[in-house]
Amino acid sequence: MTDRQKTLTAGIEAALKCAETKPWRDLTLAEIAEAAGLKLKDFHQVADKAELAAAIDLALGLCAVGHAAEGFFATRNIHIDLTRPVESDGFYILSKTTQKIGKHVYCEATVYDWQDEPRVFATGMVRTGIRGRQAQRFPPA
């Protein structure tokens, strides 16, 4: 695993751990970096399209963390508008739930550069309450 992959993995694990005790919308990247034992500047890395899409998928999926008691959940129907290039000095993402209808949580996410300029906008739906045969596709942790 490269240093970059280790940093991203530590950041994701720390973000999920922080989200257990504090609402996602209230977390800052600085808090996540501290929880991961990193400095904020450690996240200033080049992001390729695959990493950006994975980060957006994660950000949208985290909107459903509050519904985890309903069962497994999975993102779907993600639409990403890459309106402006994401520069090599890094980015951060803010996501929020816009609506919950039945077992569907609708979310949106915006990717910002370090000058707080929006670069990418995404929408998606998270299906919650996955149980039974549907959940068999997801092995227990």
Phi and psi in radians as a Rosetta constraint file:
Dihedral C 1 N 2 CA 2 C 2 CIRCULARHARMONIC -1.307 0.35
Dihedral N 2 CA 2 C 2 N 3 CIRCULARHARMONIC 2.880 0.35
Dihedral C 2 N 3 CA 3 C 3 CIRCULARHARMONIC -1.033 0.35
Dihedral N 3 CA 3 C 3 N 4 CIRCULARHARMONIC -0.693 0.35
Dihedral C 3 N 4 CA 4 C 4 CIRCULARHARMONIC -1.085 0.35
Dihedral N 4 CA 4 C 4 N 5 CIRCULARHARMONIC -0.788 0.35
Dihedral C 4 N 5 CA 5 C 5 CIRCULARHARMONIC -1.114 0.35
Dihedral N 5 CA 5 C 5 N 6 CIRCULARHARMONIC -0.668 0.35
Dihedral C 5 N 6 CA 6 C 6 CIRCULARHARMONIC -1.102 0.35
Dihedral N 6 CA 6 C 6 N 7 CIRCULARHARMONIC -0.725 0.35
Dihedral C 6 N 7 CA 7 C 7 CIRCULARHARMONIC -1.108 0.35
Dihedral N 7 CA 7 C 7 N 8 CIRCULARHARMONIC -0.814 0.35
Dihedral C 7 N 8 CA 8 C 8 CIRCULARHARMONIC -1.127 0.35
Dihedral N 8 CA 8 C 8 N 9 CIRCULARHARMONIC -0.730 0.35
Dihedral C 8 N 9 CA 9 C 9 CIRCULARHARMONIC -1.100 0.35
Dihedral N 9 CA 9 C 9 N 10 CIRCULARHARMONIC -0.796 0.35
Dihedral C 9 N 10 CA 10 C 10 CIRCULARHARMONIC -1.069 0.35
Dihedral N 10 CA 10 C 10 N 11 CIRCULARHARMONIC -0.703 0.35
Dihedral C 10 N 11 CA 11 C 11 CIRCULARHARMONIC -1.129 0.35
Dihedral N 11 CA 11 C 11 N 12 CIRCULARHARMONIC -0.757 0.35
Dihedral C 11 N 12 CA 12 C 12 CIRCULARHARMONIC -1.146 0.35
Dihedral N 12 CA 12 C 12 N 13 CIRCULARHARMONIC -0.786 0.35
Dihedral C 12 N 13 CA 13 C 13 CIRCULARHARMONIC -1.089 0.35
Dihedral N 13 CA 13 C 13 N 14 CIRCULARHARMONIC -0.722 0.35
Dihedral C 13 N 14 CA 14 C 14 CIRCULARHARMONIC -1.167 0.35
Dihedral N 14 CA 14 C 14 N 15 CIRCULARHARMONIC -0.685 0.35
Dihedral C 14 N 15 CA 15 C 15 CIRCULARHARMONIC -1.077 0.35
Dihedral N 15 CA 15 C 15 N 16 CIRCULARHARMONIC -0.779 0.35
Dihedral C 15 N 16 CA 16 C 16 CIRCULARHARMONIC -1.140 0.35
Dihedral N 16 CA 16 C 16 N 17 CIRCULARHARMONIC -0.689 0.35
Dihedral C 16 N 17 CA 17 C 17 CIRCULARHARMONIC -1.132 0.35
Dihedral N 17 CA 17 C 17 N 18 CIRCULARHARMONIC -0.777 0.35
Dihedral C 17 N 18 CA 18 C 18 CIRCULARHARMONIC -1.098 0.35
Dihedral N 18 CA 18 C 18 N 19 CIRCULARHARMONIC -0.635 0.35
Dihedral C 18 N 19 CA 19 C 19 CIRCULARHARMONIC -1.184 0.35
Dihedral N 19 CA 19 C 19 N 20 CIRCULARHARMONIC -0.258 0.35
Dihedral C 19 N 20 CA 20 C 20 CIRCULARHARMONIC -1.267 0.35
Dihedral N 20 CA 20 C 20 N 21 CIRCULARHARMONIC -0.462 0.35
Dihedral C 20 N 21 CA 21 C 21 CIRCULARHARMONIC -2.016 0.35
Dihedral N 21 CA 21 C 21 N 22 CIRCULARHARMONIC -0.171 0.35
Dihedral C 21 N 22 CA 22 C 22 CIRCULARHARMONIC -2.510 0.35
Dihedral N 22 CA 22 C 22 N 23 CIRCULARHARMONIC 2.421 0.35
Dihedral C 22 N 23 CA 23 C 23 CIRCULARHARMONIC -0.981 0.35
Dihedral N 23 CA 23 C 23 N 24 CIRCULARHARMONIC 2.439 0.35
Dihedral C 23 N 24 CA 24 C 24 CIRCULARHARMONIC -0.930 0.35
Dihedral N 24 CA 24 C 24 N 25 CIRCULARHARMONIC -0.737 0.35
Dihedral C 24 N 25 CA 25 C 25 CIRCULARHARMONIC -1.123 0.35
Dihedral N 25 CA 25 C 25 N 26 CIRCULARHARMONIC -0.341 0.35
Dihedral C 25 N 26 CA 26 C 26 CIRCULARHARMONIC -1.667 0.35
Dihedral N 26 CA 26 C 26 N 27 CIRCULARHARMONIC -0.134 0.35
Dihedral C 26 N 27 CA 27 C 27 CIRCULARHARMONIC -1.366 0.35
Dihedral N 27 CA 27 C 27 N 28 CIRCULARHARMONIC 2.534 0.35
Dihedral C 27 N 28 CA 28 C 28 CIRCULARHARMONIC -1.975 0.35
Dihedral N 28 CA 28 C 28 N 29 CIRCULARHARMONIC 2.772 0.35
Dihedral C 28 N 29 CA 29 C 29 CIRCULARHARMONIC -1.111 0.35
Dihedral N 29 CA 29 C 29 N 30 CIRCULARHARMONIC -0.583 0.35
Dihedral C 29 N 30 CA 30 C 30 CIRCULARHARMONIC -1.094 0.35
Dihedral N 30 CA 30 C 30 N 31 CIRCULARHARMONIC -0.711 0.35
Dihedral C 30 N 31 CA 31 C 31 CIRCULARHARMONIC -1.138 0.35
Dihedral N 31 CA 31 C 31 N 32 CIRCULARHARMONIC -0.707 0.35
Dihedral C 31 N 32 CA 32 C 32 CIRCULARHARMONIC -1.142 0.35
Dihedral N 32 CA 32 C 32 N 33 CIRCULARHARMONIC -0.755 0.35
Dihedral C 32 N 33 CA 33 C 33 CIRCULARHARMONIC -1.051 0.35
Dihedral N 33 CA 33 C 33 N 34 CIRCULARHARMONIC -0.787 0.35
Dihedral C 33 N 34 CA 34 C 34 CIRCULARHARMONIC -1.073 0.35
Dihedral N 34 CA 34 C 34 N 35 CIRCULARHARMONIC -0.760 0.35
Dihedral C 34 N 35 CA 35 C 35 CIRCULARHARMONIC -1.126 0.35
Dihedral N 35 CA 35 C 35 N 36 CIRCULARHARMONIC -0.502 0.35
Dihedral C 35 N 36 CA 36 C 36 CIRCULARHARMONIC -1.491 0.35
Dihedral N 36 CA 36 C 36 N 37 CIRCULARHARMONIC -0.063 0.35
Dihedral C 36 N 37 CA 37 C 37 CIRCULARHARMONIC 1.293 0.35
Dihedral N 37 CA 37 C 37 N 38 CIRCULARHARMONIC 0.483 0.35
Dihedral C 37 N 38 CA 38 C 38 CIRCULARHARMONIC -2.074 0.35
Dihedral N 38 CA 38 C 38 N 39 CIRCULARHARMONIC 2.973 0.35
Dihedral C 38 N 39 CA 39 C 39 CIRCULARHARMONIC -1.746 0.35
Dihedral N 39 CA 39 C 39 N 40 CIRCULARHARMONIC 2.685 0.35
Dihedral C 39 N 40 CA 40 C 40 CIRCULARHARMONIC -0.964 0.35
Dihedral N 40 CA 40 C 40 N 41 CIRCULARHARMONIC -0.665 0.35
Dihedral C 40 N 41 CA 41 C 41 CIRCULARHARMONIC -1.128 0.35
Dihedral N 41 CA 41 C 41 N 42 CIRCULARHARMONIC -0.348 0.35
Dihedral C 41 N 42 CA 42 C 42 CIRCULARHARMONIC -1.117 0.35
Dihedral N 42 CA 42 C 42 N 43 CIRCULARHARMONIC -0.399 0.35
Dihedral C 42 N 43 CA 43 C 43 CIRCULARHARMONIC -1.492 0.35
Dihedral N 43 CA 43 C 43 N 44 CIRCULARHARMONIC -0.115 0.35
Dihedral C 43 N 44 CA 44 C 44 CIRCULARHARMONIC -1.377 0.35
Dihedral N 44 CA 44 C 44 N 45 CIRCULARHARMONIC 1.424 0.35
Dihedral C 44 N 45 CA 45 C 45 CIRCULARHARMONIC -2.253 0.35
Dihedral N 45 CA 45 C 45 N 46 CIRCULARHARMONIC 2.857 0.35
Dihedral C 45 N 46 CA 46 C 46 CIRCULARHARMONIC -1.248 0.35
Dihedral N 46 CA 46 C 46 N 47 CIRCULARHARMONIC 2.334 0.35
Dihedral C 46 N 47 CA 47 C 47 CIRCULARHARMONIC -1.980 0.35
Dihedral N 47 CA 47 C 47 N 48 CIRCULARHARMONIC 2.203 0.35
Dihedral C 47 N 48 CA 48 C 48 CIRCULARHARMONIC -1.586 0.35
Dihedral N 48 CA 48 C 48 N 49 CIRCULARHARMONIC 3.058 0.35
Dihedral C 48 N 49 CA 49 C 49 CIRCULARHARMONIC -1.064 0.35
Dihedral N 49 CA 49 C 49 N 50 CIRCULARHARMONIC -0.684 0.35
Dihedral C 49 N 50 CA 50 C 50 CIRCULARHARMONIC -1.136 0.35
Dihedral N 50 CA 50 C 50 N 51 CIRCULARHARMONIC -0.744 0.35
Dihedral C 50 N 51 CA 51 C 51 CIRCULARHARMONIC -1.162 0.35
Dihedral N 51 CA 51 C 51 N 52 CIRCULARHARMONIC -0.679 0.35
Dihedral C 51 N 52 CA 52 C 52 CIRCULARHARMONIC -1.104 0.35
Dihedral N 52 CA 52 C 52 N 53 CIRCULARHARMONIC -0.798 0.35
Dihedral C 52 N 53 CA 53 C 53 CIRCULARHARMONIC -1.092 0.35
Dihedral N 53 CA 53 C 53 N 54 CIRCULARHARMONIC -0.715 0.35
Dihedral C 53 N 54 CA 54 C 54 CIRCULARHARMONIC -1.132 0.35
Dihedral N 54 CA 54 C 54 N 55 CIRCULARHARMONIC -0.703 0.35
Dihedral C 54 N 55 CA 55 C 55 CIRCULARHARMONIC -1.137 0.35
Dihedral N 55 CA 55 C 55 N 56 CIRCULARHARMONIC -0.711 0.35
Dihedral C 55 N 56 CA 56 C 56 CIRCULARHARMONIC -1.134 0.35
Dihedral N 56 CA 56 C 56 N 57 CIRCULARHARMONIC -0.763 0.35
Dihedral C 56 N 57 CA 57 C 57 CIRCULARHARMONIC -1.013 0.35
Dihedral N 57 CA 57 C 57 N 58 CIRCULARHARMONIC -0.771 0.35
Dihedral C 57 N 58 CA 58 C 58 CIRCULARHARMONIC -1.111 0.35
Dihedral N 58 CA 58 C 58 N 59 CIRCULARHARMONIC -0.799 0.35
Dihedral C 58 N 59 CA 59 C 59 CIRCULARHARMONIC -1.068 0.35
Dihedral N 59 CA 59 C 59 N 60 CIRCULARHARMONIC -0.742 0.35
Dihedral C 59 N 60 CA 60 C 60 CIRCULARHARMONIC -1.170 0.35
Dihedral N 60 CA 60 C 60 N 61 CIRCULARHARMONIC -0.738 0.35
Dihedral C 60 N 61 CA 61 C 61 CIRCULARHARMONIC -1.089 0.35
Dihedral N 61 CA 61 C 61 N 62 CIRCULARHARMONIC -0.607 0.35
Dihedral C 61 N 62 CA 62 C 62 CIRCULARHARMONIC -1.146 0.35
Dihedral N 62 CA 62 C 62 N 63 CIRCULARHARMONIC -0.326 0.35
Dihedral C 62 N 63 CA 63 C 63 CIRCULARHARMONIC -1.071 0.35
Dihedral N 63 CA 63 C 63 N 64 CIRCULARHARMONIC -0.416 0.35
Dihedral C 63 N 64 CA 64 C 64 CIRCULARHARMONIC -1.692 0.35
Dihedral N 64 CA 64 C 64 N 65 CIRCULARHARMONIC 0.039 0.35
Dihedral C 64 N 65 CA 65 C 65 CIRCULARHARMONIC -0.972 0.35
Dihedral N 65 CA 65 C 65 N 66 CIRCULARHARMONIC -0.631 0.35
Dihedral C 65 N 66 CA 66 C 66 CIRCULARHARMONIC -1.154 0.35
Dihedral N 66 CA 66 C 66 N 67 CIRCULARHARMONIC -0.199 0.35
Dihedral C 66 N 67 CA 67 C 67 CIRCULARHARMONIC -1.899 0.35
Dihedral N 67 CA 67 C 67 N 68 CIRCULARHARMONIC 0.263 0.35
Dihedral C 67 N 68 CA 68 C 68 CIRCULARHARMONIC -1.078 0.35
Dihedral N 68 CA 68 C 68 N 69 CIRCULARHARMONIC -0.488 0.35
Dihedral C 68 N 69 CA 69 C 69 CIRCULARHARMONIC -1.139 0.35
Dihedral N 69 CA 69 C 69 N 70 CIRCULARHARMONIC -0.316 0.35
Dihedral C 69 N 70 CA 70 C 70 CIRCULARHARMONIC -1.358 0.35
Dihedral N 70 CA 70 C 70 N 71 CIRCULARHARMONIC -0.204 0.35
Dihedral C 70 N 71 CA 71 C 71 CIRCULARHARMONIC 2.258 0.35
Dihedral N 71 CA 71 C 71 N 72 CIRCULARHARMONIC -2.942 0.35
Dihedral C 71 N 72 CA 72 C 72 CIRCULARHARMONIC -1.119 0.35
Dihedral N 72 CA 72 C 72 N 73 CIRCULARHARMONIC 2.802 0.35
Dihedral C 72 N 73 CA 73 C 73 CIRCULARHARMONIC -2.494 0.35
Dihedral N 73 CA 73 C 73 N 74 CIRCULARHARMONIC 2.681 0.35
Dihedral C 73 N 74 CA 74 C 74 CIRCULARHARMONIC -2.576 0.35
Dihedral N 74 CA 74 C 74 N 75 CIRCULARHARMONIC 2.464 0.35
Dihedral C 74 N 75 CA 75 C 75 CIRCULARHARMONIC -1.360 0.35
Dihedral N 75 CA 75 C 75 N 76 CIRCULARHARMONIC 2.616 0.35
Dihedral C 75 N 76 CA 76 C 76 CIRCULARHARMONIC -2.771 0.35
Dihedral N 76 CA 76 C 76 N 77 CIRCULARHARMONIC 2.921 0.35
Dihedral C 76 N 77 CA 77 C 77 CIRCULARHARMONIC 0.959 0.35
Dihedral N 77 CA 77 C 77 N 78 CIRCULARHARMONIC 0.801 0.35
Dihedral C 77 N 78 CA 78 C 78 CIRCULARHARMONIC -1.460 0.35
Dihedral N 78 CA 78 C 78 N 79 CIRCULARHARMONIC 2.295 0.35
Dihedral C 78 N 79 CA 79 C 79 CIRCULARHARMONIC -2.137 0.35
Dihedral N 79 CA 79 C 79 N 80 CIRCULARHARMONIC 2.147 0.35
Dihedral C 79 N 80 CA 80 C 80 CIRCULARHARMONIC -2.069 0.35
Dihedral N 80 CA 80 C 80 N 81 CIRCULARHARMONIC 2.159 0.35
Dihedral C 80 N 81 CA 81 C 81 CIRCULARHARMONIC -1.843 0.35
Dihedral N 81 CA 81 C 81 N 82 CIRCULARHARMONIC 1.835 0.35
Dihedral C 81 N 82 CA 82 C 82 CIRCULARHARMONIC -1.467 0.35
Dihedral N 82 CA 82 C 82 N 83 CIRCULARHARMONIC 1.480 0.35
Dihedral C 82 N 83 CA 83 C 83 CIRCULARHARMONIC -1.373 0.35
Dihedral N 83 CA 83 C 83 N 84 CIRCULARHARMONIC -0.551 0.35
Dihedral C 83 N 84 CA 84 C 84 CIRCULARHARMONIC -2.467 0.35
Dihedral N 84 CA 84 C 84 N 85 CIRCULARHARMONIC 2.631 0.35
Dihedral C 84 N 85 CA 85 C 85 CIRCULARHARMONIC -1.094 0.35
Dihedral N 85 CA 85 C 85 N 86 CIRCULARHARMONIC 2.545 0.35
Dihedral C 85 N 86 CA 86 C 86 CIRCULARHARMONIC -1.625 0.35
Dihedral N 86 CA 86 C 86 N 87 CIRCULARHARMONIC 2.009 0.35
Dihedral C 86 N 87 CA 87 C 87 CIRCULARHARMONIC -1.194 0.35
Dihedral N 87 CA 87 C 87 N 88 CIRCULARHARMONIC 2.850 0.35
Dihedral C 87 N 88 CA 88 C 88 CIRCULARHARMONIC -1.280 0.35
Dihedral N 88 CA 88 C 88 N 89 CIRCULARHARMONIC -0.123 0.35
Dihedral C 88 N 89 CA 89 C 89 CIRCULARHARMONIC -1.562 0.35
Dihedral N 89 CA 89 C 89 N 90 CIRCULARHARMONIC 0.154 0.35
Dihedral C 89 N 90 CA 90 C 90 CIRCULARHARMONIC 1.939 0.35
Dihedral N 90 CA 90 C 90 N 91 CIRCULARHARMONIC 3.130 0.35
Dihedral C 90 N 91 CA 91 C 91 CIRCULARHARMONIC -2.789 0.35
Dihedral N 91 CA 91 C 91 N 92 CIRCULARHARMONIC 2.941 0.35
Dihedral C 91 N 92 CA 92 C 92 CIRCULARHARMONIC -2.465 0.35
Dihedral N 92 CA 92 C 92 N 93 CIRCULARHARMONIC 2.799 0.35
Dihedral C 92 N 93 CA 93 C 93 CIRCULARHARMONIC -2.227 0.35
Dihedral N 93 CA 93 C 93 N 94 CIRCULARHARMONIC 2.366 0.35
Dihedral C 93 N 94 CA 94 C 94 CIRCULARHARMONIC -2.003 0.35
Dihedral N 94 CA 94 C 94 N 95 CIRCULARHARMONIC 2.288 0.35
Dihedral C 94 N 95 CA 95 C 95 CIRCULARHARMONIC -2.266 0.35
Dihedral N 95 CA 95 C 95 N 96 CIRCULARHARMONIC 2.723 0.35
Dihedral C 95 N 96 CA 96 C 96 CIRCULARHARMONIC -2.663 0.35
Dihedral N 96 CA 96 C 96 N 97 CIRCULARHARMONIC 2.719 0.35
Dihedral C 96 N 97 CA 97 C 97 CIRCULARHARMONIC -1.451 0.35
Dihedral N 97 CA 97 C 97 N 98 CIRCULARHARMONIC 2.303 0.35
Dihedral C 97 N 98 CA 98 C 98 CIRCULARHARMONIC -1.808 0.35
Dihedral N 98 CA 98 C 98 N 99 CIRCULARHARMONIC -0.408 0.35
Dihedral C 98 N 99 CA 99 C 99 CIRCULARHARMONIC -2.926 0.35
Dihedral N 99 CA 99 C 99 N 100 CIRCULARHARMONIC 2.593 0.35
Dihedral C 99 N 100 CA 100 C 100 CIRCULARHARMONIC -2.258 0.35
Dihedral N 100 CA 100 C 100 N 101 CIRCULARHARMONIC 2.128 0.35
Dihedral C 100 N 101 CA 101 C 101 CIRCULARHARMONIC -2.209 0.35
Dihedral N 101 CA 101 C 101 N 102 CIRCULARHARMONIC 1.976 0.35
Dihedral C 101 N 102 CA 102 C 102 CIRCULARHARMONIC 1.033 0.35
Dihedral N 102 CA 102 C 102 N 103 CIRCULARHARMONIC -2.180 0.35
Dihedral C 102 N 103 CA 103 C 103 CIRCULARHARMONIC -1.682 0.35
Dihedral N 103 CA 103 C 103 N 104 CIRCULARHARMONIC 0.298 0.35
Dihedral C 103 N 104 CA 104 C 104 CIRCULARHARMONIC -1.982 0.35
Dihedral N 104 CA 104 C 104 N 105 CIRCULARHARMONIC 2.154 0.35
Dihedral C 104 N 105 CA 105 C 105 CIRCULARHARMONIC -1.865 0.35
Dihedral N 105 CA 105 C 105 N 106 CIRCULARHARMONIC 2.072 0.35
Dihedral C 105 N 106 CA 106 C 106 CIRCULARHARMONIC -1.674 0.35
Dihedral N 106 CA 106 C 106 N 107 CIRCULARHARMONIC 2.339 0.35
Dihedral C 106 N 107 CA 107 C 107 CIRCULARHARMONIC -2.362 0.35
Dihedral N 107 CA 107 C 107 N 108 CIRCULARHARMONIC 2.830 0.35
Dihedral C 107 N 108 CA 108 C 108 CIRCULARHARMONIC -2.418 0.35
Dihedral N 108 CA 108 C 108 N 109 CIRCULARHARMONIC 2.679 0.35
Dihedral C 108 N 109 CA 109 C 109 CIRCULARHARMONIC -2.469 0.35
Dihedral N 109 CA 109 C 109 N 110 CIRCULARHARMONIC 2.504 0.35
Dihedral C 109 N 110 CA 110 C 110 CIRCULARHARMONIC -2.163 0.35
Dihedral N 110 CA 110 C 110 N 111 CIRCULARHARMONIC 2.318 0.35
Dihedral C 110 N 111 CA 111 C 111 CIRCULARHARMONIC -1.706 0.35
Dihedral N 111 CA 111 C 111 N 112 CIRCULARHARMONIC 2.249 0.35
Dihedral C 111 N 112 CA 112 C 112 CIRCULARHARMONIC -2.037 0.35
Dihedral N 112 CA 112 C 112 N 113 CIRCULARHARMONIC 2.644 0.35
Dihedral C 112 N 113 CA 113 C 113 CIRCULARHARMONIC -1.519 0.35
Dihedral N 113 CA 113 C 113 N 114 CIRCULARHARMONIC 3.134 0.35
Dihedral C 113 N 114 CA 114 C 114 CIRCULARHARMONIC -1.259 0.35
Dihedral N 114 CA 114 C 114 N 115 CIRCULARHARMONIC -0.128 0.35
Dihedral C 114 N 115 CA 115 C 115 CIRCULARHARMONIC -1.687 0.35
Dihedral N 115 CA 115 C 115 N 116 CIRCULARHARMONIC 0.250 0.35
Dihedral C 115 N 116 CA 116 C 116 CIRCULARHARMONIC 1.106 0.35
Dihedral N 116 CA 116 C 116 N 117 CIRCULARHARMONIC 0.470 0.35
Dihedral C 116 N 117 CA 117 C 117 CIRCULARHARMONIC -1.623 0.35
Dihedral N 117 CA 117 C 117 N 118 CIRCULARHARMONIC 2.233 0.35
Dihedral C 117 N 118 CA 118 C 118 CIRCULARHARMONIC -1.156 0.35
Dihedral N 118 CA 118 C 118 N 119 CIRCULARHARMONIC 2.418 0.35
Dihedral C 118 N 119 CA 119 C 119 CIRCULARHARMONIC -2.124 0.35
Dihedral N 119 CA 119 C 119 N 120 CIRCULARHARMONIC -0.635 0.35
Dihedral C 119 N 120 CA 120 C 120 CIRCULARHARMONIC -2.434 0.35
Dihedral N 120 CA 120 C 120 N 121 CIRCULARHARMONIC 2.471 0.35
Dihedral C 120 N 121 CA 121 C 121 CIRCULARHARMONIC -2.185 0.35
Dihedral N 121 CA 121 C 121 N 122 CIRCULARHARMONIC 2.389 0.35
Dihedral C 121 N 122 CA 122 C 122 CIRCULARHARMONIC -2.405 0.35
Dihedral N 122 CA 122 C 122 N 123 CIRCULARHARMONIC 2.597 0.35
Dihedral C 122 N 123 CA 123 C 123 CIRCULARHARMONIC -2.252 0.35
Dihedral N 123 CA 123 C 123 N 124 CIRCULARHARMONIC 2.756 0.35
Dihedral C 123 N 124 CA 124 C 124 CIRCULARHARMONIC -2.974 0.35
Dihedral N 124 CA 124 C 124 N 125 CIRCULARHARMONIC 3.031 0.35
Dihedral C 124 N 125 CA 125 C 125 CIRCULARHARMONIC -2.212 0.35
Dihedral N 125 CA 125 C 125 N 126 CIRCULARHARMONIC 2.462 0.35
Dihedral C 125 N 126 CA 126 C 126 CIRCULARHARMONIC -2.007 0.35
Dihedral N 126 CA 126 C 126 N 127 CIRCULARHARMONIC 2.145 0.35
Dihedral C 126 N 127 CA 127 C 127 CIRCULARHARMONIC -1.521 0.35
Dihedral N 127 CA 127 C 127 N 128 CIRCULARHARMONIC 2.143 0.35
Dihedral C 127 N 128 CA 128 C 128 CIRCULARHARMONIC -1.866 0.35
Dihedral N 128 CA 128 C 128 N 129 CIRCULARHARMONIC 2.993 0.35
Dihedral C 128 N 129 CA 129 C 129 CIRCULARHARMONIC 1.212 0.35
Dihedral N 129 CA 129 C 129 N 130 CIRCULARHARMONIC 0.556 0.35
Dihedral C 129 N 130 CA 130 C 130 CIRCULARHARMONIC -1.362 0.35
Dihedral N 130 CA 130 C 130 N 131 CIRCULARHARMONIC 2.114 0.35
Dihedral C 130 N 131 CA 131 C 131 CIRCULARHARMONIC -2.444 0.35
Dihedral N 131 CA 131 C 131 N 132 CIRCULARHARMONIC 3.119 0.35
Dihedral C 131 N 132 CA 132 C 132 CIRCULARHARMONIC 1.075 0.35
Dihedral N 132 CA 132 C 132 N 133 CIRCULARHARMONIC -2.383 0.35
Dihedral C 132 N 133 CA 133 C 133 CIRCULARHARMONIC -1.065 0.35
Dihedral N 133 CA 133 C 133 N 134 CIRCULARHARMONIC -0.620 0.35
Dihedral C 133 N 134 CA 134 C 134 CIRCULARHARMONIC -1.071 0.35
Dihedral N 134 CA 134 C 134 N 135 CIRCULARHARMONIC -0.702 0.35
Dihedral C 134 N 135 CA 135 C 135 CIRCULARHARMONIC -1.303 0.35
Dihedral N 135 CA 135 C 135 N 136 CIRCULARHARMONIC -0.319 0.35
Dihedral C 135 N 136 CA 136 C 136 CIRCULARHARMONIC -1.128 0.35
Dihedral N 136 CA 136 C 136 N 137 CIRCULARHARMONIC -0.339 0.35
Dihedral C 136 N 137 CA 137 C 137 CIRCULARHARMONIC -1.273 0.35
Dihedral N 137 CA 137 C 137 N 138 CIRCULARHARMONIC -0.260 0.35
Dihedral C 137 N 138 CA 138 C 138 CIRCULARHARMONIC -1.956 0.35
Dihedral N 138 CA 138 C 138 N 139 CIRCULARHARMONIC 1.822 0.35
Dihedral C 138 N 139 CA 139 C 139 CIRCULARHARMONIC -1.138 0.35
Dihedral N 139 CA 139 C 139 N 140 CIRCULARHARMONIC 2.580 0.35
Dihedral C 139 N 140 CA 140 C 140 CIRCULARHARMONIC -1.068 0.35
Dihedral N 140 CA 140 C 140 N 141 CIRCULARHARMONIC 2.583 0.35
